[in-house]
Amino acid sequence: MKKLNSNNIKLAIQKEGRLTEETLDFLKRSGFIFETSKRQLFSLCRNFPLEILYVRIGDIPKYVSSGIVDLGIVGQNVLYEERPQVGKLLNLRFGFCSLVIAVPKESNYKSISDLENKTIATTYPNSVKKYFQKSGIGIETITINGSVEITPALGIAQAISDLVSTGSTLALNDLRELETIYKSEAVLIANKSINIQKQNLLDKLMVRFKGVLSADSYKYIMMNAPKEILPKLKKIIPGLKSPTIAPLGKEGWLSVQSVIKEDIFWETIERLKKIGATGIIVLPIEKMIL
Ligand code: PRT
């Protein structure tokens, strides 16, 4: 049987579940080459001293805080709920969800204050208790490890608190959202006392991860523009330092290249068209090292 090498940096990820596919995709896009199969307990990267361990997500914070592994990928919700002694290094921009409070659709509850003295079923009792304590509302919690959404119909609780991504589970169970406790996404966590040698590896790893995250949040844009709109254009697409500008064969026209932020993509395109930019081409960026 293959053994783990103590000089390699070790990353624990979910073996099988909601975060698995996107985590593997993120690691591959970060340039790590490794084999995966459902039966595997760990993989060794071929092009970097990185070992990936496949475990239950609930075990990852313990493995990271105790130093069994150096790094882990979990939902931010796990950190809010368990407060493990680990460092958070990066938000990974996948695994988005919210911890919400929901009540039966036909009930009269209008706000969380209507839940005073009621019982809330949840897999996240610490988060729920803290939220209600802060709001000064007294509630009881009952901890359930699965199918929380059926508890109001069973008469076990008057409300629930659970993670929601599309909202279809709530709808299917005749529940409606009353309030959001927090939003969550996948995060990279690290042991708090990584040694110098591993810290060097971690620094390299972070450059790769950040390269992918930056690339995901920007697009590369090229366009033709009449010379006179250049001052306005520079304001709309300032780029990282400034846009690249070259003369076109056609007199009075320029070719302009820049990067734009994904979250204001359509707004930017509309503004560019409005001032007279034409032939706009947008390309995805594979990696971006800032
Ligand atoms: O088996 P293992 O111990 O490894 O994991 P698990 O089964 O406990 O976790 P898993 O795979 O369900 O979730 C892993 C992580 O994915 C969570 O810790 C969150 O960070 C993240 N995540 C993102 C979600 C959801 N979205 C999500 N929708 N985790 C759970 N859900 C569940 C929710 O509990 C509810 O039952 O999905 C249902 C609601 O989904 P919608 O789409 O109908 O709203």
Boltz pocket constraint, residues with backbone or C-beta under 6 A from the ligand:
constraints:
  - pocket:
      binder: B
      contacts: [[A, 14], [A, 15], [A, 16], [A, 17], [A, 18], [A, 19], [A, 55], [A, 56], [A, 57], [A, 58], [A, 74], [A, 75], [A, 76], [A, 77], [A, 78], [A, 95], [A, 96], [A, 97], [A, 162], [A, 163], [A, 164], [A, 165], [A, 166], [A, 167], [A, 168], [A, 169], [A, 170], [A, 184], [A, 185], [A, 186]]
      max_distance: 6.0
